[in-house]
Amino acid sequence: MDGTLHTTEATGTLPLRSRWLIPPLALRRPRDVDEAAAMLAEPDAIAMAGGVEVIAGLKFGGPPRTVVLLRGIAGLDGIEPCEGGVRIGALATHERVARDPLLRAAVPGFAEAWGSIANIRIRHQGTLAGCLLAGLPQYDAPPALAALNARLVCRVRGETIVAPWHAPRGLVLGIDMPAGVRFAHDRSLRPWLVVSAAARFEGGRVRTLRLALGGAHRCAVVADLADAAELDRAALGREAQRLAEAWARALPEPDHLPPGTPGATWRRRAAAVLATRLITRLADG
Ligand SMILES: Cc1cc2nc3c(=O)[nH]c(=O)nc-3n(C[C@H](O)[C@H](O)[C@H](O)COP(=O)(O)OP(=O)(O)OC[C@H]3O[C@@H](n4cnc5c(N)ncnc54)[C@H](O)[C@@H]3O)c2cc1C
């Protein structure tokens, strides 16, 4: 999955996508994470969680693949407390994320935002991890997890490591979300623009405020708004527009502009409007 529309170079037309083009597959069913990690070390192996992206990709054809089905691994679909926050298992579906009471309490705003992504079929089949790992700029997971500074728990060569949200390694076991951070998300201009915001308050004052932009860059762009530190809620609300406009002005040039989508100037203006709304919402609590 490279995030681009799959077109034939000569004609610009969409290529055939069909289940008849699915290449020969070897399906592997690991019983635990170590077996799965070993299977994924094979050169043509690909992990499959809900399979929404994997199956769609295979329908474009290509060389034979080994598909490692993760669904049979017990314990990867849970949402549990972890040090400093909540761990969302790699097999937790969007629907589970949206309904989880622990997550609602720990990261206010996140589960609520997740209830409106995709459609009911995809929410029950697709996973939050798969949405991030698909690596597609227009999806909601990259900016959301960037704003929250989420961490990935990964199994690599027999070791469990923690990696930043944008640098998965090997088999991803879960996503660690920090507790006590308020989250807000605006996807009203998706697929061109998705903005996420996350703020930590201490003693009624902003400790950290992060904004992330998806849709316009191959990797979501994230920034800490140092200017917001120490503002109380009322001041944050008053300063929302100024902070958002300064953030939008400093955004890097887009590196993902499929033909026919709005240009960089429009994106900056629209990003500032959405970010103003999100900061205001965080300030209002
Ligand atoms: C009609 C439709 C509407 C949609 N709308 C939205 C939307 O509004 N917003 C949005 O954000 N998304 C949307 N999506 C995308 C959807 O969220 C993703 O397709 C889904 O979450 C992918 O999850 P999955 O479990 O099916 O991933 P899979 O297809 O199983 O995997 C996706 C990628 O991640 C890799 N992978 C999966 N799990 C692991 C793991 N544990 N370790 C290592 N690699 C792994 C796979 O190898 C593959 O490369 C939509 C999709 C469709 C079809």
PDBQT file of the ligand as one rigid body, heavy atoms in Angstrom, charges set to zero:
ROOT
HETATM    1  C1  LIG A 301     -15.447   1.561   2.652  1.00  0.00    +0.000 C 
HETATM    2  C2  LIG A 301     -14.307   1.949   3.554  1.00  0.00    +0.000 A 
HETATM    3  C3  LIG A 301     -14.392   3.107   4.306  1.00  0.00    +0.000 A 
HETATM    4  C4  LIG A 301     -13.340   3.485   5.153  1.00  0.00    +0.000 A 
HETATM    5  N1  LIG A 301     -13.439   4.648   5.847  1.00  0.00    +0.000 NA
HETATM    6  C5  LIG A 301     -12.419   5.029   6.647  1.00  0.00    +0.000 A 
HETATM    7  C6  LIG A 301     -12.494   6.239   7.385  1.00  0.00    +0.000 A 
HETATM    8  O1  LIG A 301     -13.475   6.974   7.342  1.00  0.00    +0.000 OA
HETATM    9  N2  LIG A 301     -11.424   6.575   8.150  1.00  0.00    +0.000 N 
HETATM   10  C7  LIG A 301     -10.316   5.781   8.234  1.00  0.00    +0.000 A 
HETATM   11  O2  LIG A 301      -9.383   6.126   8.942  1.00  0.00    +0.000 OA
HETATM   12  N3  LIG A 301     -10.240   4.619   7.574  1.00  0.00    +0.000 NA
HETATM   13  C8  LIG A 301     -11.253   4.235   6.781  1.00  0.00    +0.000 A 
HETATM   14  N4  LIG A 301     -11.158   3.072   6.080  1.00  0.00    +0.000 N 
HETATM   15  C9  LIG A 301      -9.959   2.255   6.230  1.00  0.00    +0.000 C 
HETATM   16  C10 LIG A 301     -10.104   1.248   7.376  1.00  0.00    +0.000 C 
HETATM   17  O3  LIG A 301     -10.086   1.954   8.604  1.00  0.00    +0.000 OA
HETATM   18  C11 LIG A 301      -8.924   0.295   7.280  1.00  0.00    +0.000 C 
HETATM   19  O4  LIG A 301      -9.024  -0.371   6.044  1.00  0.00    +0.000 OA
HETATM   20  C12 LIG A 301      -8.906  -0.736   8.380  1.00  0.00    +0.000 C 
HETATM   21  O5  LIG A 301      -8.856  -0.148   9.656  1.00  0.00    +0.000 OA
HETATM   22  C13 LIG A 301      -7.655  -1.588   8.224  1.00  0.00    +0.000 C 
HETATM   23  O6  LIG A 301      -7.615  -2.478   9.311  1.00  0.00    +0.000 OA
HETATM   24  P1  LIG A 301      -7.466  -4.036   9.063  1.00  0.00    +0.000 P 
HETATM   25  O7  LIG A 301      -7.412  -4.664  10.415  1.00  0.00    +0.000 OA
HETATM   26  O8  LIG A 301      -8.480  -4.552   8.133  1.00  0.00    +0.000 OA
HETATM   27  O9  LIG A 301      -6.025  -4.051   8.376  1.00  0.00    +0.000 OA
HETATM   28  P2  LIG A 301      -5.393  -5.144   7.444  1.00  0.00    +0.000 P 
HETATM   29  O10 LIG A 301      -5.916  -5.029   6.061  1.00  0.00    +0.000 OA
HETATM   30  O11 LIG A 301      -5.436  -6.479   8.085  1.00  0.00    +0.000 OA
HETATM   31  O12 LIG A 301      -3.858  -4.625   7.485  1.00  0.00    +0.000 OA
HETATM   32  C14 LIG A 301      -3.517  -3.319   7.024  1.00  0.00    +0.000 C 
HETATM   33  C15 LIG A 301      -1.977  -3.204   6.939  1.00  0.00    +0.000 C 
HETATM   34  O13 LIG A 301      -1.410  -3.321   8.237  1.00  0.00    +0.000 OA
HETATM   35  C16 LIG A 301      -0.541  -4.448   8.333  1.00  0.00    +0.000 C 
HETATM   36  N5  LIG A 301      -0.813  -5.011   9.651  1.00  0.00    +0.000 N 
HETATM   37  C17 LIG A 301      -2.026  -5.227  10.214  1.00  0.00    +0.000 A 
HETATM   38  N6  LIG A 301      -1.882  -5.638  11.477  1.00  0.00    +0.000 NA
HETATM   39  C18 LIG A 301      -0.549  -5.700  11.717  1.00  0.00    +0.000 A 
HETATM   40  C19 LIG A 301       0.219  -6.042  12.875  1.00  0.00    +0.000 A 
HETATM   41  N7  LIG A 301      -0.367  -6.398  14.019  1.00  0.00    +0.000 N 
HETATM   42  N8  LIG A 301       1.562  -5.988  12.794  1.00  0.00    +0.000 NA
HETATM   43  C20 LIG A 301       2.162  -5.602  11.635  1.00  0.00    +0.000 A 
HETATM   44  N9  LIG A 301       1.489  -5.262  10.507  1.00  0.00    +0.000 NA
HETATM   45  C21 LIG A 301       0.148  -5.305  10.560  1.00  0.00    +0.000 A 
HETATM   46  C22 LIG A 301      -0.946  -5.368   7.173  1.00  0.00    +0.000 C 
HETATM   47  O14 LIG A 301       0.109  -6.179   6.745  1.00  0.00    +0.000 OA
HETATM   48  C23 LIG A 301      -1.344  -4.342   6.128  1.00  0.00    +0.000 C 
HETATM   49  O15 LIG A 301      -0.209  -3.808   5.502  1.00  0.00    +0.000 OA
HETATM   50  C24 LIG A 301     -12.171   2.670   5.227  1.00  0.00    +0.000 A 
HETATM   51  C25 LIG A 301     -12.072   1.494   4.468  1.00  0.00    +0.000 A 
HETATM   52  C26 LIG A 301     -13.130   1.134   3.631  1.00  0.00    +0.000 A 
HETATM   53  C27 LIG A 301     -13.008  -0.121   2.819  1.00  0.00    +0.000 C 
ENDROOT
TORSDOF 0
